[in-house]
Amino acid sequence: MRAGDYVRCNFPFRETAGPGPSPHIVLCLAVGRIGSDPIAVVAYTTTRVSFEGQRRPRQHLLVDEVQAVALGQSKAFHVDASRIARLPITSDYFPDLHDGVITPFGRDEAFVDTVFERIRFLLANGYQITPIDLTLSGRPKPGR
């Protein structure tokens, strides 16, 4: 998995720690390691593209139907720049992980920069983003 890959993920709910109940397409924003453990930073996506009012919510970045089909998806979707998670790369979170490899459903590396630009914009304009970090769950905290 690399930045820009769209992969299936059991994206966690904000209310509970641990993997979500079912696989969902996410955009991988970055990969790395904490110690020897591989991790990924991913952004949530939603196929709910209708919205109330005159303007799309500023945290939602539209991937239109033409782009979505080119990425192997069946319809338009939003990448939600306010729903970001840092997760261990395990089969609990990434059900398509086999022999250390996760097969992507599409790739758009340039869009990662667009998502990071939107995150910076949101933060600079007072929008509250609470990232989910489950990379240290269940581990002793430093200094304890």
Contacts in CASP RR format, 6 or more apart in sequence:
PFRMAT RR
TARGET T0000
AUTHOR 0000-0000-0000
METHOD contacts of the structure
MODEL  1
MRAGDYVRCNFPFRETAGPGPSPHIVLCLAVGRIGSDPIAVVAYTTTRVS
FEGQRRPRQHLLVDEVQAVALGQSKAFHVDASRIARLPITSDYFPDLHDG
VITPFGRDEAFVDTVFERIRFLLANGYQITPIDLTLSGRPKPGR
1 7 0 8 1.000
1 28 0 8 1.000
1 31 0 8 1.000
1 40 0 8 1.000
1 89 0 8 1.000
1 94 0 8 1.000
1 101 0 8 1.000
1 102 0 8 1.000
1 104 0 8 1.000
2 28 0 8 1.000
2 31 0 8 1.000
2 107 0 8 1.000
2 109 0 8 1.000
3 28 0 8 1.000
3 29 0 8 1.000
3 30 0 8 1.000
3 31 0 8 1.000
3 109 0 8 1.000
3 112 0 8 1.000
4 27 0 8 1.000
4 28 0 8 1.000
4 29 0 8 1.000
4 107 0 8 1.000
4 108 0 8 1.000
4 109 0 8 1.000
4 111 0 8 1.000
4 112 0 8 1.000
5 27 0 8 1.000
5 28 0 8 1.000
5 102 0 8 1.000
5 104 0 8 1.000
5 106 0 8 1.000
5 107 0 8 1.000
6 25 0 8 1.000
6 26 0 8 1.000
6 27 0 8 1.000
6 28 0 8 1.000
6 45 0 8 1.000
6 71 0 8 1.000
6 73 0 8 1.000
6 104 0 8 1.000
6 105 0 8 1.000
6 106 0 8 1.000
6 107 0 8 1.000
6 108 0 8 1.000
7 25 0 8 1.000
7 26 0 8 1.000
7 28 0 8 1.000
7 42 0 8 1.000
7 94 0 8 1.000
7 96 0 8 1.000
7 102 0 8 1.000
7 103 0 8 1.000
7 104 0 8 1.000
7 105 0 8 1.000
8 23 0 8 1.000
8 24 0 8 1.000
8 25 0 8 1.000
8 26 0 8 1.000
8 94 0 8 1.000
8 95 0 8 1.000
8 96 0 8 1.000
8 105 0 8 1.000
9 23 0 8 1.000
9 24 0 8 1.000
9 25 0 8 1.000
9 26 0 8 1.000
9 42 0 8 1.000
9 87 0 8 1.000
9 93 0 8 1.000
9 94 0 8 1.000
10 19 0 8 1.000
10 20 0 8 1.000
10 21 0 8 1.000
10 22 0 8 1.000
10 23 0 8 1.000
10 24 0 8 1.000
10 92 0 8 1.000
10 93 0 8 1.000
10 94 0 8 1.000
10 95 0 8 1.000
11 20 0 8 1.000
11 24 0 8 1.000
11 26 0 8 1.000
11 42 0 8 1.000
11 44 0 8 1.000
11 83 0 8 1.000
11 85 0 8 1.000
12 18 0 8 1.000
12 19 0 8 1.000
12 20 0 8 1.000
12 85 0 8 1.000
12 87 0 8 1.000
12 93 0 8 1.000
12 132 0 8 1.000
12 134 0 8 1.000
13 20 0 8 1.000
14 130 0 8 1.000
14 132 0 8 1.000
17 134 0 8 1.000
17 137 0 8 1.000
18 92 0 8 1.000
18 134 0 8 1.000
18 137 0 8 1.000
19 92 0 8 1.000
19 93 0 8 1.000
23 95 0 8 1.000
23 96 0 8 1.000
24 44 0 8 1.000
24 45 0 8 1.000
25 45 0 8 1.000
25 73 0 8 1.000
25 77 0 8 1.000
25 105 0 8 1.000
26 42 0 8 1.000
26 43 0 8 1.000
26 44 0 8 1.000
26 45 0 8 1.000
26 85 0 8 1.000
27 42 0 8 1.000
27 43 0 8 1.000
27 45 0 8 1.000
27 79 0 8 1.000
27 108 0 8 1.000
27 111 0 8 1.000
27 112 0 8 1.000
27 115 0 8 1.000
28 40 0 8 1.000
28 41 0 8 1.000
28 42 0 8 1.000
28 104 0 8 1.000
28 112 0 8 1.000
29 41 0 8 1.000
29 42 0 8 1.000
29 43 0 8 1.000
29 84 0 8 1.000
29 112 0 8 1.000
29 115 0 8 1.000
29 116 0 8 1.000
30 40 0 8 1.000
30 41 0 8 1.000
30 112 0 8 1.000
31 38 0 8 1.000
31 39 0 8 1.000
31 40 0 8 1.000
31 41 0 8 1.000
31 89 0 8 1.000
32 38 0 8 1.000
32 39 0 8 1.000
32 40 0 8 1.000
33 39 0 8 1.000
34 135 0 8 1.000
34 136 0 8 1.000
37 88 0 8 1.000
37 89 0 8 1.000
37 135 0 8 1.000
38 88 0 8 1.000
38 89 0 8 1.000
39 86 0 8 1.000
39 87 0 8 1.000
39 88 0 8 1.000
39 89 0 8 1.000
39 135 0 8 1.000
40 86 0 8 1.000
40 87 0 8 1.000
40 89 0 8 1.000
40 94 0 8 1.000
41 84 0 8 1.000
41 85 0 8 1.000
41 86 0 8 1.000
41 87 0 8 1.000
42 84 0 8 1.000
42 85 0 8 1.000
42 87 0 8 1.000
43 79 0 8 1.000
43 80 0 8 1.000
43 81 0 8 1.000
43 83 0 8 1.000
43 84 0 8 1.000
43 115 0 8 1.000
44 79 0 8 1.000
44 80 0 8 1.000
44 83 0 8 1.000
44 84 0 8 1.000
44 85 0 8 1.000
45 63 0 8 1.000
45 77 0 8 1.000
45 78 0 8 1.000
45 79 0 8 1.000
45 80 0 8 1.000
46 60 0 8 1.000
46 77 0 8 1.000
46 78 0 8 1.000
46 80 0 8 1.000
47 75 0 8 1.000
47 76 0 8 1.000
47 77 0 8 1.000
47 78 0 8 1.000
48 78 0 8 1.000
49 62 0 8 1.000
49 76 0 8 1.000
49 77 0 8 1.000
49 78 0 8 1.000
51 57 0 8 1.000
51 60 0 8 1.000
56 62 0 8 1.000
56 78 0 8 1.000
58 118 0 8 1.000
58 121 0 8 1.000
58 122 0 8 1.000
58 127 0 8 1.000
59 80 0 8 1.000
59 81 0 8 1.000
59 82 0 8 1.000
59 118 0 8 1.000
59 122 0 8 1.000
59 127 0 8 1.000
59 129 0 8 1.000
60 78 0 8 1.000
60 79 0 8 1.000
60 80 0 8 1.000
60 81 0 8 1.000
61 78 0 8 1.000
61 79 0 8 1.000
61 80 0 8 1.000
61 81 0 8 1.000
61 111 0 8 1.000
61 114 0 8 1.000
61 115 0 8 1.000
61 118 0 8 1.000
62 76 0 8 1.000
62 77 0 8 1.000
62 78 0 8 1.000
63 71 0 8 1.000
63 73 0 8 1.000
63 76 0 8 1.000
63 77 0 8 1.000
63 78 0 8 1.000
63 79 0 8 1.000
63 108 0 8 1.000
63 111 0 8 1.000
64 76 0 8 1.000
65 75 0 8 1.000
65 76 0 8 1.000
67 76 0 8 1.000
67 108 0 8 1.000
68 74 0 8 1.000
68 75 0 8 1.000
68 76 0 8 1.000
68 77 0 8 1.000
71 105 0 8 1.000
71 106 0 8 1.000
71 107 0 8 1.000
71 108 0 8 1.000
72 105 0 8 1.000
72 106 0 8 1.000
73 105 0 8 1.000
73 106 0 8 1.000
79 111 0 8 1.000
79 115 0 8 1.000
81 115 0 8 1.000
81 118 0 8 1.000
81 119 0 8 1.000
81 122 0 8 1.000
81 129 0 8 1.000
82 122 0 8 1.000
82 127 0 8 1.000
82 129 0 8 1.000
83 132 0 8 1.000
84 119 0 8 1.000
84 129 0 8 1.000
84 131 0 8 1.000
84 132 0 8 1.000
85 131 0 8 1.000
85 132 0 8 1.000
85 133 0 8 1.000
85 134 0 8 1.000
86 131 0 8 1.000
86 132 0 8 1.000
86 133 0 8 1.000
86 134 0 8 1.000
86 135 0 8 1.000
87 93 0 8 1.000
87 94 0 8 1.000
87 132 0 8 1.000
87 134 0 8 1.000
87 135 0 8 1.000
88 134 0 8 1.000
88 135 0 8 1.000
89 97 0 8 1.000
89 100 0 8 1.000
89 102 0 8 1.000
90 97 0 8 1.000
91 97 0 8 1.000
93 134 0 8 1.000
94 102 0 8 1.000
96 102 0 8 1.000
96 103 0 8 1.000
119 129 0 8 1.000
122 129 0 8 1.000
123 129 0 8 1.000
END
